[in-house]
Amino acid sequence: MRKVNLFWGLAIAATVLTGFTACSSDDNDEPVNNQVTDENVVEDDASALALVNGVYSHWQPLSSSFSFIIELNSNKLISFEGEESKEGPLNSRFEQEPTTWYQVKIFNHLLLGIVQANEAITTIENSLKAGKVSQAGYNAAVGKAKFLRALAYLKLVQLWGEVPLITEKGGSATQRQSIDNVLTQVVADFTEAESLLKDYDGDPRIPSKQAAQALLARTYLVWGDNPLSLQEVQAIANSQTDPAFTKNDSRLKKAVEYADKVINSKLLKLDPDYSKLFGREYESNKRGTNEHLFTIAHEGDRIDAQGNHQTHCSWTFPFQNGEYGNGYSQNHTEVADDDLYEDWLAEYPNDKRLQKTYFVEVKNPETGYVHHYQSPVYTPINGKGVDQSYEDAENLEIKKNSVDRIEIRYAEVLLIKAEALVQLGRNAEAAEPFNQLRERAGIEKVSAPTFEQIKREWDYEFTYEQFSLLNSLRWKDLISSVKKVAQYKHFSDDWIRQNSYTPDQEAFFTKVHNHLVAKYNNVKGKHYRQPIPTGLSGEDLGIDYQNPGY
């Protein structure tokens, strides 16, 4: 086995110092030291919770980074983040490697957060035994730690498949576990969090019983769609053919069961105005509508671990796009082509979600000019990446990066239930939760949604909310969905004949064309997994094997 590097050495040390052995694949290892000392207890309930809150320092830097994998590895987004050799363009073109920064950053921070949660759980357990922490304090702190650990492992298994599994009771830092083993731990942690945490009280920044139930519903939907094993990915690694879709009905029934727990609590509901879901003035449930179920808090750069750069990345140079002599700068992330907006507009022109999702023109309040975001000028703008919740937001928010990231909202619970029911063949039952979303959007309701309608509804409701790749992995349509770019306006070699372009515009759309072609040519079966990356400093993590094709 390869040498264990500093990162994993620290991870192992953190586990050992809290009283348990690590680096062993034996699930029956006994604790080597459960002695309570002044060094491994916290003094009161407040300090126990503060210890767990430190785990958020590993989540905050990831809020926008998730999009650079989950949305760029799809047909919906491209990236011109600096030179073409930079991390954003590499993901946009399906050319990521073990050293690509976004893969490195997300993988390592999720695992570091898990190690920190493990240490916190053991410390707080010792504090409870020592009489320093009350049962209520223990419940709040350990419930939150297990909630965050489960969420981290769910993200890891969705993006990387088999991963090392370490809890406060031990585990191996280098030996990858089966997906079933990891998801069994995810379910156990979320279930424990469900029992320990309080009911949702209107503050989505605080994990709640209903947030745990909602994420259990998500977990069972992911697990119910039979994630590919390493051997299955190996078989298609160099192919451009998707594997067959399969499902597990018993797990899909559990997805319905947990979605119903959230629904039947009657503590959550849809905000009647979809346009009010996103933005600094709408976060933390300021409207009191109880749709945001769990969010990652952000107060901006130099205040939290890292401001949420969703706004920055989607709206980097708002009014320098080739009009009115202002140059031609390029955003870090771009809508892949006009077709994503135009096809939706043709299908449902009155869908209230469309204008929030895609900007095709914006007025600059400083100059009065209206800037356009369709060819031959530009591609549409990801509207969800622009805080529209207050006056002049499009000019100001890129400097603040202070919008909370929504991890899960009530709309997802409804759609999870609808999809699971459809996969179970209970399409008529799925109509009620499904139509709640359609009714708010102002589009037609259906009596029994089909699987294809369910898939499309995920796009209508959640485009650019970090679901695109994850859904394609579940549905086993990654390759076919990415290859839809062949129908886009700027994919064909003669795209330039469709309009007259200035030299700056031609250079921009040449990049669009090149990225679309690269997506089409490069996507393969190996992209059902991300590459196991290096450590944060480029070191070898010592994990026992790489994913196929990398």
VEXDREN-2710 file (C-alpha; in Angstrom, 1 decimal):
% VEXDREN-2710
k/r/px/py/pz
1/MET/0.0/0.0/0.0
2/ARG/1.2/3.5/-0.7
3/LYS/2.6/5.7/2.0
4/VAL/-0.1/7.6/4.1
5/ASN/0.5/11.3/3.6
6/LEU/0.2/14.2/6.1
7/PHE/-3.5/14.8/5.5
8/TRP/-4.5/11.2/6.3
9/GLY/-1.9/11.1/9.1
10/LEU/-3.7/14.1/10.7
11/ALA/-7.1/12.4/10.1
12/ILE/-6.0/9.3/11.7
13/ALA/-4.4/11.2/14.6
14/ALA/-7.6/13.1/15.2
15/THR/-9.5/9.8/15.5
16/VAL/-6.9/8.1/17.7
17/LEU/-6.6/11.1/20.0
18/THR/-10.3/10.9/20.7
19/GLY/-9.9/7.4/22.0
20/PHE/-10.3/5.0/19.1
21/THR/-8.1/3.1/16.7
22/ALA/-8.2/4.0/13.0
23/CYS/-6.6/2.7/9.8
24/SER/-8.1/-0.8/10.2
25/SER/-10.7/-2.5/8.1
26/ASP/-11.9/-4.5/11.1
27/ASP/-15.3/-3.3/12.1
28/ASN/-15.0/-4.9/15.5
29/ASP/-12.0/-3.0/16.7
30/GLU/-12.4/-2.1/20.4
31/PRO/-11.6/1.3/21.8
32/VAL/-8.0/1.6/23.0
33/ASN/-8.6/4.5/25.4
34/ASN/-11.9/5.8/26.7
35/GLN/-10.4/7.7/29.6
36/VAL/-11.9/11.1/30.2
37/THR/-9.3/13.8/30.6
38/ASP/-9.4/17.6/30.8
39/GLU/-8.2/17.6/27.2
40/ASN/-11.0/15.7/25.6
41/VAL/-14.1/17.2/27.3
42/VAL/-15.8/20.5/26.7
43/GLU/-17.1/22.6/29.6
44/ASP/-20.7/23.2/28.8
45/ASP/-23.5/23.0/26.3
46/ALA/-22.5/26.2/24.5
47/SER/-18.9/25.0/24.0
48/ALA/-20.1/21.6/22.8
49/LEU/-22.2/23.3/20.1
50/ALA/-19.3/25.6/19.2
51/LEU/-17.1/22.6/18.7
52/VAL/-19.5/21.1/16.2
53/ASN/-20.0/24.5/14.5
54/GLY/-16.3/24.4/13.5
55/VAL/-17.3/21.7/11.0
56/TYR/-18.9/24.4/8.9
57/SER/-15.5/25.8/8.1
58/HIS/-15.1/22.9/5.7
59/TRP/-18.5/23.5/4.1
60/GLN/-18.4/27.2/3.5
61/PRO/-15.6/27.1/0.9
62/LEU/-17.5/24.6/-1.1
63/SER/-20.8/26.5/-1.8
64/SER/-19.9/27.7/-5.3
65/SER/-17.3/25.0/-5.9
66/PHE/-20.0/22.3/-6.1
67/SER/-21.3/24.0/-9.3
68/PHE/-17.9/23.7/-10.9
69/ILE/-18.3/19.9/-10.9
70/ILE/-22.1/19.3/-10.7
71/GLU/-23.2/21.9/-13.3
72/LEU/-20.1/22.1/-15.5
73/ASN/-20.2/18.3/-16.0
74/SER/-23.5/18.6/-17.8
75/ASN/-25.1/20.1/-20.9
76/LYS/-26.1/23.2/-19.0
77/LEU/-23.0/25.2/-18.2
78/ILE/-19.6/26.1/-19.5
79/SER/-16.7/27.9/-17.9
80/PHE/-14.3/30.6/-19.2
81/GLU/-12.6/31.0/-15.8
82/GLY/-9.2/32.3/-17.0
83/GLU/-7.0/30.4/-19.4
84/GLU/-8.4/27.2/-21.0
85/SER/-6.0/25.2/-18.9
86/LYS/-7.7/26.4/-15.6
87/GLU/-9.9/24.2/-13.5
88/GLY/-13.3/25.6/-14.6
89/PRO/-12.7/25.1/-18.3
90/LEU/-11.2/21.6/-17.6
91/ASN/-14.5/20.5/-16.0
92/SER/-16.5/22.2/-18.6
93/ARG/-14.8/20.1/-21.3
94/PHE/-14.8/16.9/-19.2
95/GLU/-11.0/16.9/-18.9
96/GLN/-10.7/16.8/-15.1
97/GLU/-7.8/15.0/-13.6
98/PRO/-6.8/14.0/-10.0
99/THR/-5.0/17.3/-9.7
100/THR/-8.0/19.5/-10.8
101/TRP/-8.6/22.0/-8.0
102/TYR/-12.3/21.7/-7.6
103/GLN/-12.1/18.0/-7.2
104/VAL/-9.2/18.3/-4.8
105/LYS/-11.0/21.0/-2.8
106/ILE/-14.3/19.3/-2.4
107/PHE/-13.0/15.8/-1.7
108/ASN/-10.5/17.0/0.9
109/HIS/-12.8/19.5/2.7
110/LEU/-15.6/17.0/3.0
111/LEU/-13.2/14.4/4.5
112/LEU/-11.7/17.0/6.8
113/GLY/-15.1/17.9/8.0
114/ILE/-15.9/14.3/8.6
115/VAL/-12.7/13.9/10.7
116/GLN/-13.6/17.1/12.7
117/ALA/-17.2/15.8/13.3
118/ASN/-15.8/12.5/14.5
119/GLU/-13.6/14.2/17.0
120/ALA/-16.4/16.4/18.2
121/ILE/-18.7/13.4/18.7
122/THR/-16.3/11.6/20.9
123/THR/-15.3/14.7/22.9
124/ILE/-19.0/15.5/23.6
125/GLU/-19.7/11.9/24.5
126/ASN/-16.9/12.2/27.1
127/SER/-18.3/15.5/28.3
128/LEU/-21.7/14.0/28.8
129/LYS/-20.2/11.2/30.9
130/ALA/-18.2/13.7/32.9
131/GLY/-21.4/15.7/33.7
132/LYS/-20.1/18.8/31.8
133/VAL/-22.8/18.7/29.1
134/SER/-26.6/18.2/29.6
135/GLN/-28.5/15.6/27.6
136/ALA/-30.2/18.5/25.7
137/GLY/-26.8/19.9/24.9
138/TYR/-25.5/16.5/23.8
139/ASN/-28.6/16.0/21.5
140/ALA/-28.2/19.4/19.8
141/ALA/-24.4/19.1/19.2
142/VAL/-24.1/15.4/18.3
143/GLY/-27.3/15.5/16.3
144/LYS/-25.7/18.3/14.2
145/ALA/-22.4/16.5/13.9
146/LYS/-24.0/13.3/12.6
147/PHE/-26.2/15.3/10.3
148/LEU/-23.2/17.1/8.7
149/ARG/-21.2/13.8/8.6
150/ALA/-24.0/12.1/6.8
151/LEU/-24.4/14.9/4.3
152/ALA/-20.6/14.9/3.6
153/TYR/-20.6/11.1/2.9
154/LEU/-23.7/11.4/0.7
155/LYS/-21.9/14.0/-1.5
156/LEU/-18.8/11.9/-1.6
157/VAL/-20.5/8.7/-2.6
158/GLN/-22.6/10.4/-5.3
159/LEU/-19.5/12.0/-6.9
160/TRP/-16.7/9.5/-6.1
161/GLY/-18.5/6.2/-5.5
162/GLU/-16.6/4.0/-3.1
163/VAL/-14.8/6.1/-0.5
164/PRO/-12.9/5.4/2.8
165/LEU/-15.2/5.3/5.8
166/ILE/-14.2/6.6/9.1
167/THR/-16.4/7.3/12.1
168/GLU/-15.6/8.0/15.8
169/LYS/-15.5/4.2/16.2
170/GLY/-12.6/3.8/13.8
171/GLY/-12.3/2.7/10.2
172/SER/-9.7/2.9/7.4
173/ALA/-8.3/6.1/6.0
174/THR/-7.1/4.4/2.8
175/GLN/-9.3/1.4/2.0
176/ARG/-12.4/2.3/0.1
177/GLN/-15.7/0.8/1.2
178/SER/-18.6/-0.3/-1.0
179/ILE/-21.3/2.2/-1.8
180/ASP/-23.8/0.1/0.2
181/ASN/-21.6/0.3/3.3
182/VAL/-21.2/4.1/2.9
183/LEU/-24.9/4.7/2.4
184/THR/-25.7/2.4/5.3
185/GLN/-23.6/4.8/7.4
186/VAL/-25.4/7.8/5.9
187/VAL/-28.8/6.4/6.8
188/ALA/-27.6/5.5/10.3
189/ASP/-26.3/9.1/10.9
190/PHE/-29.3/10.8/9.5
191/THR/-31.6/8.5/11.5
192/GLU/-29.7/9.3/14.6
193/ALA/-29.8/13.0/13.8
194/GLU/-33.6/12.7/13.3
195/SER/-34.0/11.3/16.8
196/LEU/-31.7/13.9/18.4
197/LEU/-32.6/17.2/16.7
198/LYS/-35.5/19.4/17.3
199/ASP/-38.4/20.2/14.9
200/TYR/-37.8/22.8/12.3
201/ASP/-38.3/26.2/13.9
202/GLY/-38.1/28.5/10.8
203/ASP/-34.3/28.9/10.8
204/PRO/-32.9/26.8/7.9
205/ARG/-29.3/27.4/9.1
206/ILE/-29.9/25.0/12.0
207/PRO/-30.2/21.3/11.1
208/SER/-33.6/20.0/12.2
209/LYS/-35.5/16.8/12.5
210/GLN/-37.3/17.6/9.3
211/ALA/-34.1/18.4/7.5
212/ALA/-32.7/15.0/8.5
213/GLN/-35.9/13.4/7.2
214/ALA/-35.7/15.3/3.9
215/LEU/-32.1/14.2/3.4
216/LEU/-33.1/10.6/4.2
217/ALA/-35.6/10.8/1.5
218/ARG/-32.9/12.1/-0.9
219/THR/-30.5/9.3/0.3
220/TYR/-33.1/6.6/-0.4
221/LEU/-33.9/8.0/-3.8
222/VAL/-30.2/8.0/-4.7
223/TRP/-29.7/4.5/-3.3
224/GLY/-33.0/3.3/-4.8
225/ASP/-31.7/4.1/-8.3
226/ASN/-28.8/1.6/-7.8
227/PRO/-25.6/3.7/-8.0
228/LEU/-23.0/2.0/-10.3
229/SER/-20.4/-0.2/-8.7
230/LEU/-16.7/0.2/-9.5
231/GLN/-16.9/-2.9/-11.7
232/GLU/-19.9/-1.4/-13.6
233/VAL/-18.0/1.8/-14.2
234/GLN/-14.9/-0.1/-15.3
235/ALA/-17.0/-1.9/-18.0
236/ILE/-18.1/1.4/-19.6
237/ALA/-15.1/3.7/-18.7
238/ASN/-14.0/4.3/-22.3
239/SER/-17.5/4.0/-23.9
240/GLN/-20.0/6.6/-24.9
241/THR/-22.9/4.4/-24.2
242/ASP/-24.9/4.8/-20.9
243/PRO/-25.6/1.8/-18.7
244/ALA/-29.1/0.5/-18.2
245/PHE/-31.3/2.2/-15.6
246/THR/-32.2/-0.1/-12.7
247/LYS/-34.0/0.5/-9.4
248/ASN/-34.7/-1.0/-6.0
249/ASP/-38.4/-0.6/-5.0
250/SER/-37.9/-1.2/-1.3
251/ARG/-35.6/1.8/-1.1
252/LEU/-37.8/4.0/-3.2
253/LYS/-40.7/3.2/-0.8
254/LYS/-38.4/4.5/2.0
255/ALA/-37.9/7.7/0.0
256/VAL/-41.7/8.2/-0.1
257/GLU/-41.9/7.4/3.6
258/TYR/-39.4/10.0/4.7
259/ALA/-40.8/12.6/2.3
260/ASP/-44.2/12.0/3.9
261/LYS/-42.7/12.6/7.3
262/VAL/-41.7/16.1/6.3
263/ILE/-44.9/16.8/4.5
264/ASN/-47.1/15.5/7.3
265/SER/-45.2/17.6/9.9
266/LYS/-46.9/20.6/8.2
267/LEU/-44.0/22.7/9.3
268/LEU/-42.8/23.3/5.7
269/LYS/-44.5/24.8/2.7
270/LEU/-43.8/26.3/-0.7
271/ASP/-43.2/30.0/-0.9
272/PRO/-46.1/31.3/-3.1
273/ASP/-43.6/33.4/-5.1
274/TYR/-40.8/31.4/-6.7
275/SER/-38.8/34.6/-7.5
276/LYS/-38.4/35.3/-3.7
277/LEU/-36.5/32.1/-3.0
278/PHE/-33.0/33.3/-3.9
279/GLY/-31.1/36.3/-2.5
280/ARG/-29.6/37.9/0.5
281/GLU/-32.8/39.5/1.6
282/TYR/-34.7/36.2/1.4
283/GLU/-32.3/33.9/3.2
284/SER/-32.8/32.6/6.7
285/ASN/-36.5/32.4/6.1
286/LYS/-36.9/36.2/6.4
287/ARG/-40.2/35.9/4.5
288/GLY/-41.5/33.4/7.0
289/THR/-42.6/31.0/4.2
290/ASN/-40.7/28.0/5.5
291/GLU/-39.5/26.6/2.1
292/HIS/-35.7/26.8/2.8
293/LEU/-35.1/23.6/4.8
294/PHE/-31.4/23.6/5.3
295/THR/-28.9/26.2/4.1
296/ILE/-25.2/26.9/4.5
297/ALA/-24.7/30.4/6.0
298/HIS/-22.6/33.0/4.4
299/GLU/-21.8/36.5/5.6
300/GLY/-19.2/37.4/2.9
301/ASP/-15.5/37.2/2.3
302/ARG/-13.3/37.8/5.3
303/ILE/-16.2/37.2/7.6
304/ASP/-16.9/33.4/7.2
305/ALA/-14.6/30.7/5.9
306/GLN/-15.3/31.9/2.4
307/GLY/-18.1/34.0/0.9
308/ASN/-20.5/32.2/-1.4
309/HIS/-19.1/33.0/-4.8
310/GLN/-22.2/31.9/-6.7
311/THR/-23.0/35.5/-7.5
312/HIS/-19.4/36.3/-8.4
313/CYS/-19.0/33.3/-10.7
314/SER/-22.3/33.8/-12.6
315/TRP/-22.1/37.6/-12.7
316/THR/-18.4/38.5/-12.7
317/PHE/-18.5/41.2/-15.3
318/PRO/-22.2/42.2/-15.5
319/PHE/-22.0/45.0/-18.1
320/GLN/-18.9/44.4/-20.0
321/ASN/-20.2/42.0/-22.6
322/GLY/-19.5/43.7/-25.9
323/GLU/-22.2/46.4/-25.9
324/TYR/-21.7/50.2/-25.6
325/GLY/-17.9/50.0/-26.0
326/ASN/-17.3/48.4/-22.6
327/GLY/-15.0/45.6/-23.8
328/TYR/-15.8/41.9/-23.7
329/SER/-15.1/40.2/-20.4
330/GLN/-16.2/36.6/-19.7
331/ASN/-17.8/35.2/-16.7
332/HIS/-16.4/32.3/-14.7
333/THR/-19.5/30.3/-15.6
334/GLU/-21.7/30.7/-18.6
335/VAL/-25.1/29.2/-19.7
336/ALA/-24.1/26.7/-22.3
337/ASP/-26.1/28.2/-25.2
338/ASP/-29.3/30.1/-26.0
339/ASP/-31.2/26.9/-26.6
340/LEU/-31.6/26.2/-22.9
341/TYR/-33.6/29.4/-22.5
342/GLU/-35.3/29.2/-25.9
343/ASP/-36.4/25.6/-25.7
344/TRP/-38.1/26.2/-22.3
345/LEU/-39.7/29.4/-23.6
346/ALA/-41.2/27.6/-26.5
347/GLU/-42.5/24.8/-24.3
348/TYR/-43.9/26.9/-21.4
349/PRO/-43.7/30.6/-22.2
350/ASN/-45.6/31.5/-19.0
351/ASP/-43.6/29.4/-16.6
352/LYS/-42.8/31.9/-13.7
353/ARG/-39.5/30.1/-13.1
354/LEU/-38.1/30.8/-16.5
355/GLN/-37.2/34.5/-16.1
356/LYS/-35.7/33.8/-12.7
357/THR/-33.5/31.1/-14.1
358/TYR/-32.3/32.9/-17.3
359/PHE/-31.6/36.6/-17.9
360/VAL/-31.7/37.6/-21.5
361/GLU/-31.5/41.3/-20.8
362/VAL/-30.7/43.5/-17.8
363/LYS/-30.8/47.3/-17.4
364/ASN/-27.7/48.9/-16.0
365/PRO/-29.1/51.5/-13.4
366/GLU/-25.9/53.6/-13.6
367/THR/-26.1/54.2/-17.4
368/GLY/-29.7/53.3/-18.3
369/TYR/-28.4/51.0/-21.0
370/VAL/-30.2/47.6/-21.5
371/HIS/-27.6/44.9/-22.0
372/HIS/-28.6/41.8/-23.9
373/TYR/-27.6/38.2/-23.3
374/GLN/-28.4/36.2/-26.4
375/SER/-26.4/35.6/-29.5
376/PRO/-24.8/37.3/-31.3
377/VAL/-24.0/39.4/-28.2
378/TYR/-23.7/36.8/-25.4
379/THR/-25.3/33.7/-23.9
380/PRO/-28.0/34.1/-21.3
381/ILE/-27.1/34.7/-17.7
382/ASN/-27.7/32.2/-14.9
383/GLY/-30.3/34.3/-13.0
384/LYS/-30.1/32.2/-9.8
385/GLY/-26.5/33.4/-9.5
386/VAL/-27.6/37.0/-9.3
387/ASP/-29.1/38.3/-6.0
388/GLN/-32.3/40.0/-7.2
389/SER/-33.7/40.6/-3.7
390/TYR/-32.9/44.2/-3.3
391/GLU/-32.4/47.4/-5.3
392/ASP/-29.3/47.4/-7.6
393/ALA/-28.4/43.9/-6.4
394/GLU/-26.8/43.0/-9.7
395/ASN/-24.2/45.8/-9.3
396/LEU/-23.5/45.3/-5.6
397/GLU/-23.7/41.6/-4.7
398/ILE/-20.6/40.5/-6.6
399/LYS/-18.6/42.5/-4.1
400/LYS/-20.2/40.9/-1.0
401/ASN/-20.6/37.1/-1.8
402/SER/-23.0/36.9/1.2
403/VAL/-25.9/34.9/-0.2
404/ASP/-26.5/31.6/1.8
405/ARG/-26.3/28.4/-0.2
406/ILE/-29.6/26.4/-0.2
407/GLU/-28.8/22.7/0.3
408/ILE/-32.4/21.5/0.3
409/ARG/-35.8/23.2/0.2
410/TYR/-39.3/21.9/0.5
411/ALA/-39.8/21.8/-3.2
412/GLU/-37.3/19.0/-3.5
413/VAL/-39.2/16.9/-0.9
414/LEU/-42.3/17.1/-3.0
415/LEU/-40.4/16.2/-6.2
416/ILE/-38.6/13.3/-4.5
417/LYS/-42.0/11.9/-3.4
418/ALA/-43.4/12.3/-6.9
419/GLU/-40.4/10.7/-8.6
420/ALA/-40.3/7.8/-6.3
421/LEU/-44.0/7.1/-6.8
422/VAL/-43.6/7.3/-10.5
423/GLN/-40.7/4.9/-10.4
424/LEU/-42.9/2.6/-8.3
425/GLY/-45.6/2.7/-11.0
426/ARG/-47.9/4.8/-8.8
427/ASN/-48.1/7.7/-11.3
428/ALA/-51.6/8.9/-10.3
429/GLU/-50.5/9.3/-6.7
430/ALA/-47.6/11.3/-7.8
431/ALA/-49.8/14.0/-9.3
432/GLU/-50.6/15.7/-6.0
433/PRO/-47.0/16.6/-4.9
434/PHE/-45.9/17.1/-8.6
435/ASN/-48.7/19.5/-9.3
436/GLN/-48.0/21.7/-6.3
437/LEU/-44.8/22.8/-8.1
438/ARG/-46.6/23.3/-11.5
439/GLU/-49.4/25.3/-9.9
440/ARG/-46.9/27.7/-8.3
441/ALA/-45.1/28.0/-11.6
442/GLY/-48.4/28.8/-13.4
443/ILE/-48.2/25.9/-15.9
444/GLU/-50.5/23.0/-16.7
445/LYS/-51.1/20.3/-14.1
446/VAL/-51.2/16.7/-15.1
447/SER/-53.3/13.7/-13.9
448/ALA/-50.4/11.2/-13.8
449/PRO/-46.9/12.5/-14.5
450/THR/-44.6/10.3/-16.6
451/PHE/-40.9/9.6/-15.7
452/GLU/-39.9/12.0/-18.5
453/GLN/-42.1/14.7/-17.1
454/ILE/-40.5/14.2/-13.7
455/LYS/-37.0/14.5/-15.2
456/ARG/-38.0/17.7/-17.0
457/GLU/-39.5/19.1/-13.8
458/TRP/-36.2/18.8/-12.0
459/ASP/-34.8/21.1/-14.7
460/TYR/-37.7/23.6/-14.5
461/GLU/-37.5/23.8/-10.7
462/PHE/-33.8/23.3/-9.9
463/THR/-31.7/24.4/-12.9
464/TYR/-28.3/25.7/-11.6
465/GLU/-29.0/24.6/-8.0
466/GLN/-26.4/21.8/-8.2
467/PHE/-28.5/18.9/-9.3
468/SER/-27.7/18.4/-13.0
469/LEU/-24.8/15.8/-12.8
470/LEU/-26.2/14.1/-9.7
471/ASN/-29.5/13.5/-11.4
472/SER/-27.9/12.2/-14.6
473/LEU/-25.8/9.7/-12.4
474/ARG/-29.1/8.4/-10.9
475/TRP/-30.9/8.1/-14.1
476/LYS/-28.0/6.6/-16.0
477/ASP/-28.3/9.2/-18.8
478/LEU/-25.1/11.2/-18.3
479/ILE/-23.7/10.6/-21.8
480/SER/-27.0/11.0/-23.7
481/SER/-27.9/14.1/-21.8
482/VAL/-24.5/15.8/-22.4
483/LYS/-24.8/14.8/-26.1
484/LYS/-27.8/17.1/-26.4
485/VAL/-25.4/19.9/-27.0
486/ALA/-25.2/18.7/-30.6
487/GLN/-28.5/20.4/-31.1
488/TYR/-27.4/23.7/-29.7
489/LYS/-27.0/26.8/-31.9
490/HIS/-23.3/27.2/-31.7
491/PHE/-22.3/23.5/-31.9
492/SER/-22.3/23.1/-35.6
493/ASP/-19.1/24.0/-37.5
494/ASP/-21.0/26.7/-39.5
495/TRP/-22.5/28.4/-36.5
496/ILE/-20.9/31.7/-37.5
497/ARG/-23.2/31.9/-40.6
498/GLN/-26.3/32.5/-38.4
499/ASN/-25.4/36.0/-37.4
500/SER/-23.0/38.9/-37.9
501/TYR/-20.4/39.0/-35.1
502/THR/-17.9/41.6/-34.0
503/PRO/-14.4/40.3/-33.5
504/ASP/-14.9/40.1/-29.7
505/GLN/-18.2/38.4/-30.1
506/GLU/-16.7/35.9/-32.6
507/ALA/-13.9/35.1/-30.2
508/PHE/-16.5/34.5/-27.4
509/PHE/-18.7/32.2/-29.4
510/THR/-15.7/30.4/-30.8
511/LYS/-15.0/29.4/-27.2
512/VAL/-18.7/28.4/-26.7
513/HIS/-18.5/26.2/-29.8
514/ASN/-15.2/24.6/-28.7
515/HIS/-16.6/23.8/-25.3
516/LEU/-19.8/22.3/-26.7
517/VAL/-17.8/20.1/-29.1
518/ALA/-15.4/19.1/-26.3
519/LYS/-18.4/18.1/-24.1
520/TYR/-19.8/15.9/-26.9
521/ASN/-16.5/14.3/-27.8
522/ASN/-15.0/13.8/-24.3
523/VAL/-17.9/12.6/-22.1
524/LYS/-17.4/8.9/-21.4
525/GLY/-18.5/6.2/-18.9
526/LYS/-15.6/7.1/-16.6
527/HIS/-17.4/10.3/-15.8
528/TYR/-19.9/8.4/-13.7
529/ARG/-17.1/9.0/-11.2
530/GLN/-14.8/11.9/-10.4
531/PRO/-11.1/11.1/-10.2
532/ILE/-9.8/10.4/-6.7
533/PRO/-7.7/13.6/-6.2
534/THR/-4.5/14.5/-4.5
535/GLY/-4.4/16.3/-1.1
536/LEU/-4.8/20.0/-0.7
537/SER/-1.0/20.5/-1.2
538/GLY/-0.7/18.0/-4.1
539/GLU/0.3/15.1/-1.9
540/ASP/-0.7/11.5/-2.6
541/LEU/-3.6/10.6/-0.3
542/GLY/-2.6/6.9/-0.2
543/ILE/-6.1/5.7/-1.1
544/ASP/-5.9/2.1/-2.4
545/TYR/-7.0/2.6/-6.0
546/GLN/-8.0/5.2/-8.5
547/ASN/-11.4/5.4/-10.3
548/PRO/-11.5/3.8/-13.7
549/GLY/-10.2/5.8/-16.7
550/TYR/-8.1/8.3/-14.7
END
